[in-house]
């Protein structure tokens, strides 16, 4: 007959099979039962006592680790912790739920930004960021004050008016200061120059010194008026742009008498006609004679005005023979008639040419010519 001790191994061997059959009869385990730790073997009292304690310690350690992680990251605890807690198979007590809510509130980003994590020193203030924020606030205040002044609204607050600008708060820019100083000096120089110019314009102009050729002009005018004709000279002046050349404007009908006097008088002796030219001023035509004294080297210019519609000037070819071809050229290109000329005809253009090419109202019959 087998002893009692021999029967124990058989019972122990049969227990797993019976446990398996029992599990099959009960069906799939619930979520709480599947998540719970395996049941200790029958007869092991120490295992039964140690299993709940170990499970509690594991839960507390996991919860503490999650809280520390969320606090360090500044974000609320992950929502995946709730299913993990539910899988533990135990329901949280009201006190535990309240503790969890307090932990969530303390882990909120806004609260985490206001209060540093426990066990850590408060973060140092960034001076550059503070300066930027202050400068931005001052700029907004200045814009608001300028807008209010432009719109005629209420004056800006005293604080905004008295607030130091960002340039005062920080060190002055030497390059900007130099540019502002240079601009101010330039404005002052322009103002001084303008004031000086205005003062010079307001002051009476000093009389110009007499031209060195003025005595020669006065002599020619006096001789022509006394010996040729009183009304022969329309105007007389010194042409400063032409080397202070004495210039006489003589009436056309008095030209021959004045020309003979200028050539033959001992004090003048204008015996050489250097050049004769014609000018179209649109309002009238003009013939200019350049006279030179071969003895003294003095020069005088004589001008005669002619009507544009029927220009006519007495020929001086009988007085100065060099006027012959010059007068023909003026006749050909400007159409001025020279009564008394020995051979007045075209000298450059064909005889049958229509019009005078140097007149400003000239219109050629053939534009390609």
Number of C-alpha atoms within 10 A of each C-alpha: 4 6 7 8 8 10 10 11 11 10 10 11 10 11 14 11 11 10 11 10 11 11 12 10 9 8 8 10 11 10 12 13 13 13 14 16 14 9 9 14 10 10 8 9 10 9 13 14 11 11 15 13 10 12 14 11 11 12 14 12 12 14 16 11 12 16 20 16 15 18 22 14 14 19 17 19 21 10 8 8 13 11 9 13 15 14 16 19 16 10 11 12 9 9 9 11 12 12 11 16 12 11 16 17 13 20 25 16 16 12 14 18 11 9 12 15 18 10 6 7 8 11 7 6 8 8 9 9 10 11 14 12 12 15 18 13 13 18 15 13 18 17 11 16 19 14 14 14 13 9 9 9 10 9 13 16 12 8 9 17 14 8 14 12 15 17 10 9 12 10 8 11 9 9 9 10 11 11 11 12 12 12 12 11 12 12 12 12 12 11 12 12 12 12 12 12 12 11 11 11 10 9 9 8 8 6 6 6 6 9 15 11 18 14 12 17 20 13 12 22 18 13 18 22 14 12 11 20 14 13 12 21 23 11 12 17 14 20 14 11 7 9 9 16 22 24 23 23 18 21 19 17 12 18 23 18 14 22 21 19 19 22 20 13 13 9 13 21 21 25 19 17 21 14 14 21 15 23 15 16 11 10 10 13 22 21 20 18 21 18 24 21 18 12 10 11 10 16 23 22 19 20 24 23 19 20 13 18 11 10 17 21 22 16 20 22 18 14 16 17 12 16 21 18 18 17 27 22 22 22 21 24 18 23 23 25 21 20 12 13 18 11 11 18 17 19 16 10 15 10 10 7 12 12 17 19 16 15 17 11 11 12 12 13 10 6 6 5 5
